[in-house]
Amino acid sequence: MSPQRIAPKNIDDGVPPSMMEYVRSRAIALGYDDYFAYCSLFRFDVAVLEALLDRPGRLLDLGCGTGRHAVHFARKGFEVTGVDLSEHMLAVARGKARAAGVSVNLVHSNICDMAAVPDGYYDYAICMFSTLGMIRRERNRITALRDIRRKLVPGGKFIAHFHNLFFSRWEWADIKWLVKTHLLGSILPGIETGDKYFRSGYRGIRNMYLHLFSLREIKRLFRKSGFTISEIIYISPDRTEELDGVLLRSIRSNGFIVEGVKR
């Protein structure tokens, strides 16, 4: 069965111009799976999600991209809705779902504004590969998380991935950026500690934006949006396994996968 398509919603100032260029690029969508074919995080996060999503239910996949999680869990018997701002990514996801013989509802929407998605319906929501880091400004990230919470049933789980602000291979460029982002985030309005712009370009897009998170910031986001954190998984530097039993994990981990529960 081919997946359904629901009408798109609006875009707000949480989406920087470089991100709009990214989501409008057909070439990026068509080359996405090949570009990340050997990404170790993409194998690790699937294993984590399979452990946390322990039985089939209604799953909301936020920033679903080309459907790698949406199609995977639809095959496992989940009722899946995928949300993404890129029509080209959704087109790829639609083709993959069709080829796999599964049904996935696809929503073209900004995850800060999901009026087309029903409230109080989903057992699970996921937001992987630092999709929340693609939203500019904390107020917009909180808006997104509060909206996600509304979509869940009481006791529903929300699972998200975040890149770690403090992760560094201790090269001079990394240290200089850490100092700079803390200084700029302290003194300049509209700039937050953790805001990163890839000045030299990312897949042909200059000044690509991504926000990196401290664990303290993640806990604040979950608290302000009404989630109770039930599990934090620290990702190893090579992104192949959980980082466990080491000192200063919140600094040494590549990133975090965090599970929150709607109380």
Residue pairs with C-beta under 8 A, 6 or more apart in sequence:
1 101
1 102
1 103
2 94
2 97
2 98
2 103
3 82
3 93
3 94
3 97
3 98
3 103
3 104
3 105
3 106
4 103
4 105
4 106
5 90
5 94
5 105
5 106
5 107
5 108
6 105
6 106
6 107
6 108
6 109
6 116
6 117
7 108
7 116
8 87
8 107
8 108
8 109
8 116
9 107
9 108
9 109
9 110
9 113
9 114
9 115
9 116
10 110
10 113
11 20
11 85
11 110
11 113
12 110
12 112
12 113
12 140
13 136
13 137
13 140
14 110
14 112
14 135
14 136
14 137
14 140
14 141
14 143
14 144
15 85
15 110
15 134
15 135
15 136
16 136
16 209
17 207
18 197
18 205
18 206
18 207
18 208
18 209
19 85
19 134
19 136
19 208
19 209
21 205
22 28
22 86
22 203
22 205
22 208
23 84
23 85
23 86
23 87
23 88
23 89
24 86
24 88
25 86
25 88
25 204
25 205
26 88
27 204
28 88
28 203
28 204
28 205
29 66
29 86
29 88
29 89
29 91
29 92
30 88
30 92
31 203
32 65
32 66
32 89
32 92
33 66
33 68
33 92
35 203
36 42
39 239
40 238
40 239
40 240
41 129
41 161
41 235
41 239
41 254
41 255
42 68
42 129
43 240
44 235
44 239
44 240
44 241
45 128
45 129
45 161
45 257
46 68
46 69
46 72
48 233
48 257
49 69
49 73
49 126
49 128
49 159
52 157
52 159
52 231
52 259
53 59
53 73
53 78
53 124
53 126
53 157
53 159
56 76
56 77
56 78
56 79
57 78
57 79
57 122
57 123
57 124
58 78
58 79
58 81
58 121
58 122
58 123
58 124
59 70
59 73
59 78
59 79
59 80
59 81
59 122
59 123
59 124
59 125
59 126
60 80
60 81
60 83
60 117
60 122
60 124
60 125
60 126
60 148
60 151
60 152
61 69
61 70
61 73
61 80
61 81
61 82
61 83
61 125
61 126
62 83
62 111
62 125
62 126
62 127
62 131
62 148
63 83
63 84
63 85
63 111
63 127
63 128
63 129
63 131
63 134
64 70
64 82
64 83
64 84
64 89
64 90
64 93
64 106
65 84
65 86
65 89
65 93
65 129
66 89
66 92
66 93
66 96
67 82
67 92
67 93
67 94
67 96
67 97
67 104
69 126
69 128
70 80
70 82
70 93
70 97
70 104
71 93
71 96
71 97
71 100
71 102
71 104
73 80
74 80
74 97
74 100
74 102
74 103
74 104
75 100
75 102
78 124
80 104
80 105
81 104
81 105
81 106
81 107
81 117
81 122
82 90
82 93
82 104
82 105
82 106
82 107
83 106
83 107
83 109
83 111
83 114
83 117
84 90
84 93
84 106
84 107
84 108
84 109
85 108
85 109
85 110
85 111
87 108
90 106
90 108
93 104
93 106
94 104
94 106
97 103
97 104
107 114
107 116
107 117
109 116
109 117
111 127
111 131
111 135
111 144
111 147
111 148
112 135
112 140
112 143
112 144
112 147
113 147
114 147
114 148
114 151
117 151
118 151
119 150
119 151
120 150
120 151
120 152
120 153
121 151
121 152
121 153
122 151
122 152
122 153
122 156
123 152
123 153
123 156
123 157
124 152
124 156
124 157
124 158
124 159
125 148
125 151
125 152
125 156
125 157
125 158
125 159
126 158
126 159
126 160
127 148
127 158
127 159
127 160
127 161
128 159
128 160
128 161
129 161
130 161
130 162
130 163
130 210
130 255
131 160
131 161
132 141
132 144
132 145
132 160
132 162
132 211
132 221
133 162
133 163
133 210
133 211
133 212
133 213
134 209
134 210
134 211
135 141
135 144
135 211
136 195
136 209
136 211
137 190
137 192
138 192
138 217
138 221
141 211
141 221
142 221
142 224
142 225
145 158
145 221
145 222
145 224
145 225
145 227
146 225
146 226
148 158
148 225
149 158
149 225
149 226
149 227
149 262
152 158
152 262
153 262
154 262
154 263
155 261
155 262
155 263
156 261
156 262
157 230
157 259
157 260
157 261
157 262
158 227
158 259
158 260
158 261
158 262
159 257
159 258
159 259
159 260
160 257
160 258
160 260
161 255
161 256
161 257
161 258
162 212
162 213
162 218
162 255
162 256
162 257
162 258
163 210
163 212
163 213
163 254
163 255
164 212
164 213
164 214
164 215
164 235
164 250
164 251
164 253
164 254
164 255
164 256
165 178
165 181
165 193
165 194
165 212
165 213
165 214
165 217
166 178
166 214
166 250
166 251
167 237
167 251
167 252
167 253
167 254
167 255
168 174
168 175
168 178
169 237
177 196
181 193
181 194
181 195
181 196
182 193
184 191
184 193
184 195
185 191
185 192
185 193
185 194
185 195
186 193
192 211
193 214
194 211
194 212
194 213
194 214
194 217
195 209
195 211
196 209
196 210
196 211
196 212
197 207
197 208
197 209
198 206
198 207
198 208
198 210
199 206
199 207
200 206
201 208
202 208
213 256
214 250
215 232
215 250
215 256
218 256
218 258
219 229
222 228
222 229
222 258
222 260
226 262
226 263
227 260
227 261
227 262
227 263
228 260
228 261
228 263
229 258
229 259
229 260
230 259
230 260
230 261
231 258
231 259
232 256
232 257
232 258
232 259
233 242
233 256
233 257
233 258
234 242
234 243
234 244
234 249
234 250
234 253
234 256
235 242
235 243
235 253
235 254
235 255
235 256
235 257
236 242
236 243
236 253
236 254
237 243
237 252
237 253
237 254
238 254
239 254
239 255
243 249
243 252
243 253
243 254
246 252
